[in-house]
Amino acid sequence: MAKKTIADVDVKSKRVLMRVDFNVPQDDSGAITDDRRIRMALPSIRKVLDGGGRLILMSHLGRPKGKDPEADKKWTLAPAAKRLGELLNQEVIFAPDCVGSEVEKIVAGMTDGQCCLLENVRFHAAEQIKDKDAAKDSTLREQKDGFARQMADMADVYVNDAFGTCHRDNASMLTVPQQMQGKPRVVGFLVEKELKYLGEALNNPQRPFVAILGGKKVSDKIGVIEALLGKCDAVLIGGAMNFTFMCAQGRSPGKSMIIVEKDKIGEARHLLELGGSKLKLPVDFVAATDLKEGIETQLIEGDLPDDLRGFDIGPKTCKAYSEIVTNARTIVWNGPMGVFEIKPFDVGTIAIAQVVAETTDGGAISVIGGGDSALAVDKAGLSEKMSHVSTGGGASLEFMEGKSFAAVEVLDDA
């Protein structure tokens, strides 16, 4: 999936429309609490500005429905524009919308080296119309195409640097570049890096190749687990989804039964049969009667008693998993080992993060699959120790599952 990058385009005096992922966390006042996604886009942004391009950035933020402007106000990208200006040490023009005559006037007035951030693309319902729905309804098709055309007509070059939404067929991700056929359509440096690390890890791994998969739901990862069992030397399971596997083995998850996906027990059983000795499950748990910080805990091996829930992997599991990871040459990790946000249930996740970092320092390749995994290694202060920390949780999962991304396929091949 080698694609041309922004480095392959002469952007001098060109209007460059770049899709970024500024879906940053904010507090109740709207202040940005973690600007990592903005900082990750800086190499591509600076490449355009330093090259004399006229940069038009577009992104989504949060989950506005695009139907109630008053309710959607809290999702404004204005704080992102302010933070980006601080990071660039230059003014970032903030457009009050992403389409319309006022936006077109702003873009027409831009000069070389200027940067503009459009307002949240999801303030328009047309942004999230699915292609499968548009194929059945000509009105929806017209709405999506018309919305995308307004953005496409503003630009000479299209850049996709939003890996976190590459698995979606949103208008700004897919319909816009489709309508810019004949103009340069390339990836930014962030997407280039994501494709390189994930692609090489999955398709040409150094061995042993170990996958670590955690999180809440086995349903989110059935396809990923099946795909990785065909590629990996070991797949290590943690997190709440383990309890569905326990049920598939005929074992008792205790009070954790309340989070077992009963309709997925059969599929979990299939994965256990498919994986054989490759698929590793926890042998002990840090358990408690409830999920509260500082609560009294018990170490439980084997089945859990009816009055206890498991909230983290135990020390024996940490030791067994660490020994496997230490010998790995390629490591892919998606999903925490326990409820890492609450002490003392962060111990297992941090222990695994530490051994992954140490193994990476010893020459292994480590790819952290975004989402909670990225938050966990960041909390442990180990992000810089990993080979690559993805910006896209859902996109990383679908990539690992082997799904194609239409939003990437539409771009120019290298």
C-alpha positions in Angstrom: 0.0 0.0 0.0 2.8 2.4 -0.9 1.4 5.9 -1.5 2.9 9.2 -2.6 3.4 11.6 0.2 3.4 15.3 0.7 7.1 15.2 0.1 6.4 14.3 -3.5 4.4 17.5 -4.2 5.6 21.0 -5.0 3.1 23.0 -2.9 4.4 26.5 -3.6 1.4 28.8 -3.9 -0.9 25.8 -4.0 -4.0 25.5 -1.8 -3.5 22.3 0.1 -6.5 20.7 1.8 -5.2 18.4 4.6 -7.5 16.1 6.6 -6.0 15.8 10.1 -7.3 14.2 13.3 -7.6 16.9 15.9 -10.2 14.9 17.9 -8.4 15.8 21.1 -9.7 15.3 24.7 -11.0 18.3 26.5 -12.2 19.2 29.9 -15.7 20.6 30.8 -14.6 24.1 29.9 -13.4 23.1 26.5 -9.7 23.3 27.3 -7.5 20.7 25.5 -6.1 18.2 28.1 -3.9 16.3 25.7 -2.6 17.9 22.4 -0.7 14.8 21.2 -2.8 14.4 18.0 -2.1 18.0 17.1 1.6 17.6 17.7 1.7 14.4 15.6 0.4 16.3 12.6 3.1 19.0 12.8 5.6 17.5 10.4 3.1 17.4 7.6 1.8 20.9 8.5 5.3 22.4 8.6 6.2 20.7 5.3 3.4 22.6 3.5 4.0 25.9 5.3 7.7 25.8 4.8 7.2 25.0 1.1 5.1 28.1 0.6 1.7 26.3 0.4 -1.6 27.7 1.5 -2.7 25.2 4.1 -6.4 24.4 4.7 -6.9 22.0 7.6 -10.1 20.1 8.2 -11.0 17.7 11.1 -13.8 16.4 13.2 -14.1 16.7 17.0 -16.3 14.6 19.2 -19.7 13.3 18.2 -21.9 16.1 16.9 -24.9 14.9 14.9 -24.9 17.9 12.5 -28.6 18.6 13.2 -28.6 20.9 16.2 -26.1 23.8 15.9 -26.7 25.0 19.5 -26.0 21.6 21.0 -23.0 21.1 18.7 -21.2 24.3 19.8 -19.3 22.5 22.5 -17.4 20.6 19.8 -16.0 23.7 18.1 -12.4 23.3 16.8 -11.5 26.9 18.0 -9.4 25.6 20.9 -7.5 23.4 18.5 -6.8 26.4 16.2 -5.5 28.4 19.1 -3.2 25.5 20.3 -1.9 24.9 16.8 -1.0 28.6 16.5 1.0 28.4 19.7 2.9 25.3 18.5 3.6 26.9 15.1 4.3 30.3 16.6 2.2 31.9 13.9 -1.4 32.9 13.4 -3.8 30.1 12.4 -6.9 31.5 10.8 -10.1 29.9 12.1 -12.9 29.6 9.7 -16.5 29.7 11.2 -17.6 26.7 9.0 -16.0 24.2 6.6 -18.1 25.1 3.6 -19.9 28.2 2.3 -19.2 31.6 0.8 -17.5 33.0 3.9 -15.1 30.1 4.0 -14.4 30.4 0.3 -13.6 34.1 0.8 -11.2 33.3 3.6 -9.4 30.7 1.4 -9.3 33.0 -1.6 -7.6 35.6 0.5 -4.8 33.3 1.9 -1.2 33.9 1.0 1.8 31.6 0.7 2.7 30.1 4.1 -0.6 30.8 5.8 -2.6 28.2 7.7 -6.4 28.0 8.1 -8.4 25.5 10.2 -11.9 24.9 9.1 -14.7 24.4 11.7 -15.7 20.8 12.6 -16.7 18.9 9.5 -19.2 16.9 11.6 -21.3 20.0 12.1 -22.8 18.9 8.8 -24.7 15.7 8.8 -23.5 15.0 5.2 -20.0 14.3 6.5 -21.1 11.0 8.1 -23.5 9.7 5.4 -22.3 6.1 4.7 -21.7 5.2 1.1 -23.9 2.1 1.5 -26.8 4.3 2.5 -26.0 6.9 -0.2 -26.1 4.1 -2.8 -29.7 3.3 -1.9 -30.9 6.9 -1.6 -30.2 9.5 -4.3 -31.0 12.4 -2.0 -28.3 11.2 0.5 -25.9 10.8 -2.4 -26.5 14.3 -3.6 -26.1 15.7 -0.1 -22.8 13.9 0.5 -21.4 14.7 -3.0 -22.5 18.4 -2.8 -20.9 18.8 0.6 -17.7 17.2 -0.5 -17.6 19.2 -3.7 -17.6 22.5 -1.8 -14.4 21.4 0.0 -12.8 19.8 -3.0 -13.3 22.9 -5.2 -11.3 25.0 -2.7 -8.0 23.1 -3.2 -5.3 22.1 -5.6 -3.8 19.3 -3.5 -5.4 16.8 -1.1 -3.5 15.3 1.9 -4.7 12.5 4.2 -2.9 12.7 7.5 -5.8 11.4 9.7 -5.0 7.7 10.2 -7.6 7.5 13.1 -10.4 7.9 10.6 -8.9 6.1 7.6 -11.3 3.2 8.1 -14.3 5.4 7.6 -16.0 6.5 4.4 -16.7 10.0 5.7 -17.0 12.8 3.0 -13.8 14.5 4.1 -11.9 11.2 4.0 -13.2 9.6 0.8 -15.7 11.6 -1.2 -13.4 14.8 -1.3 -10.4 12.9 -2.8 -12.7 11.1 -5.1 -13.8 14.4 -6.5 -10.3 15.7 -6.8 -9.2 13.1 -9.3 -6.5 14.6 -11.6 -5.1 16.7 -8.8 -2.4 15.4 -6.4 -3.9 13.2 -3.6 -1.3 12.0 -1.2 -0.7 10.9 2.4 0.9 13.0 5.1 3.9 11.8 7.1 1.8 10.5 10.0 -0.3 8.2 7.8 2.9 7.2 5.9 4.5 6.1 9.3 1.3 4.3 10.4 1.2 2.3 7.2 4.9 1.5 7.3 5.0 0.2 10.9 1.7 -1.6 10.9 2.3 -3.0 7.4 5.8 -4.2 8.1 4.8 -5.7 11.5 1.9 -7.6 10.1 3.2 -8.6 6.6 7.0 -9.0 7.2 7.6 -9.5 10.9 10.8 -10.4 12.5 10.2 -13.5 14.6 9.1 -14.5 17.2 6.0 -12.3 16.5 3.8 -11.7 19.6 0.5 -10.0 19.8 -1.0 -8.7 23.0 -4.7 -8.1 23.0 -6.8 -6.7 25.8 -9.8 -4.5 26.3 -13.5 -4.9 27.2 -15.1 -6.9 24.4 -14.1 -10.0 22.6 -16.7 -9.0 19.9 -14.4 -6.0 19.0 -11.5 -8.3 18.4 -12.8 -11.6 17.0 -11.6 -10.8 13.5 -8.3 -9.4 14.7 -7.6 -12.5 16.9 -8.4 -14.9 14.1 -6.2 -12.9 11.6 -3.3 -12.7 14.1 -3.4 -16.4 15.0 -2.5 -17.1 11.4 0.5 -14.8 11.6 1.8 -14.7 15.1 3.8 -17.1 17.2 1.8 -16.2 20.3 -1.3 -14.2 21.1 -1.6 -13.0 24.7 -5.1 -12.2 26.0 -5.9 -9.8 28.8 -8.6 -7.4 29.9 -12.3 -8.0 30.5 -12.7 -9.9 27.2 -10.8 -12.8 28.8 -13.9 -13.7 30.8 -15.8 -14.7 27.7 -12.9 -17.0 26.9 -13.2 -18.5 30.4 -16.8 -19.3 29.8 -15.9 -20.9 26.5 -13.6 -23.2 28.5 -16.4 -24.1 30.9 -14.7 -22.1 33.7 -16.3 -19.7 36.2 -15.6 -15.9 35.8 -17.3 -15.2 39.1 -19.0 -11.9 39.4 -17.3 -10.9 36.1 -20.1 -12.9 34.5 -22.0 -9.5 34.2 -19.6 -8.4 31.5 -19.3 -11.7 29.6 -20.6 -11.5 26.0 -22.8 -14.6 26.2 -23.6 -14.5 22.5 -19.9 -14.7 21.7 -19.0 -17.7 23.8 -19.3 -20.0 20.8 -16.9 -17.8 18.7 -14.5 -17.6 21.6 -14.5 -21.4 21.8 -13.7 -21.5 18.0 -10.8 -19.2 18.6 -9.5 -21.4 21.4 -9.6 -24.4 19.1 -8.0 -22.5 16.2 -5.3 -21.0 18.4 -4.3 -24.1 20.3 -1.1 -23.4 22.3 -0.6 -20.1 20.5 -3.5 -18.5 22.4 -2.5 -17.6 25.9 -5.0 -16.7 28.7 -4.4 -15.4 32.2 -3.7 -17.9 34.9 -4.4 -15.5 37.8 -6.3 -12.3 38.5 -6.3 -9.3 40.8 -9.9 -9.4 42.0 -12.2 -7.4 44.2 -15.9 -7.1 45.2 -16.2 -3.8 43.3 -14.3 -1.3 41.1 -13.1 1.3 43.5 -9.7 2.9 44.0 -7.9 1.6 47.0 -10.4 -1.3 47.6 -9.1 -4.5 49.2 -8.0 -7.0 46.6 -7.4 -10.7 46.4 -5.1 -12.7 44.1 -7.1 -15.6 42.6 -5.7 -18.4 40.5 -8.0 -20.3 38.2 -11.8 -19.8 38.5 -13.2 -16.7 40.3 -15.5 -17.0 43.2 -19.1 -15.7 42.8 -18.6 -12.6 44.9 -15.4 -11.4 43.1 -14.7 -9.7 39.8 -11.3 -9.7 38.1 -10.0 -6.3 37.3 -6.3 -7.0 36.3 -4.0 -9.9 35.4 -2.1 -11.3 38.3 1.7 -11.6 39.0 2.0 -15.2 37.6 0.3 -14.1 34.3 2.6 -11.0 34.2 5.6 -13.2 34.6 4.5 -15.7 32.0 3.6 -13.0 29.5 6.8 -11.1 30.2 8.9 -14.2 29.4 7.1 -14.5 26.0 7.4 -10.8 25.2 11.1 -10.7 26.2 11.9 -13.2 23.5 9.9 -11.5 20.8 11.3 -9.5 17.9 8.0 -8.0 16.7 5.3 -7.0 19.2 1.9 -5.6 18.4 -0.3 -4.5 21.3 -3.9 -3.3 21.3 -5.9 -3.1 24.5 -5.0 -2.9 28.2 -4.6 -5.9 30.6 -6.9 -4.5 33.2 -8.7 -1.4 34.4 -5.5 0.6 34.2 -7.3 4.0 34.9 -7.9 2.9 38.5 -5.2 1.9 41.0 -4.3 -0.8 42.0 -5.6 -2.3 38.7 -3.0 -0.6 36.6 -0.2 -2.9 37.7 -0.5 -5.6 35.0 -0.8 -3.1 32.1 2.2 -1.1 33.3 4.3 -4.2 33.9 3.6 -5.4 30.3 4.3 -1.9 29.0 7.7 -1.9 30.8 8.7 -5.3 29.4 7.6 -4.2 25.9 9.7 -1.0 26.2 12.7 -3.0 27.5 12.4 -5.5 24.6 12.2 -2.7 22.1 15.4 -1.2 23.6 16.9 -4.6 22.9 16.2 -4.3 19.2 12.6 -5.6 18.8 9.9 -3.7 16.9 6.9 -2.6 19.0 3.7 -1.2 17.6 1.1 0.1 20.1 -2.3 0.1 18.5 -3.8 3.4 19.7 -6.8 4.0 21.9 -6.5 2.8 25.5 -3.2 1.1 24.7 -1.6 4.5 23.7 -3.1 6.1 26.9 -1.6 3.3 29.0 1.9 3.5 27.7 1.7 7.3 27.9 0.6 7.1 31.6 3.5 4.8 32.2 5.8 7.4 30.7 7.0 4.9 28.1 5.6 6.2 24.8 9.0 7.4 23.6 10.4 3.9 24.3 8.1 2.2 21.7 8.9 1.9 18.0 5.5 3.4 17.1 2.4 4.4 19.0 -0.5 4.6 16.6 -3.0 7.5 16.7 -5.9 5.3 15.6 -7.5 2.7 17.8 -10.3 1.5 15.6 -8.3 2.0 12.4 -5.4 0.0 13.8 -7.7 -2.9 14.7 -9.2 -3.0 11.2 -5.8 -2.8 9.7 -4.6 -5.7 11.8 -7.7 -7.6 10.7 -6.6 -7.2 7.1 -9.4 -4.9 6.0 -8.8 -2.5 3.2 -9.2 1.3 3.6 -11.0 3.0 0.7 -9.8 6.4 2.0 -6.2 5.3 1.4 -6.7 3.3 -1.7 -8.1 6.3 -3.5 -4.8 8.2 -3.1 -2.0 8.3 -5.6 0.3 5.3 -5.7 4.0 5.8 -5.2 
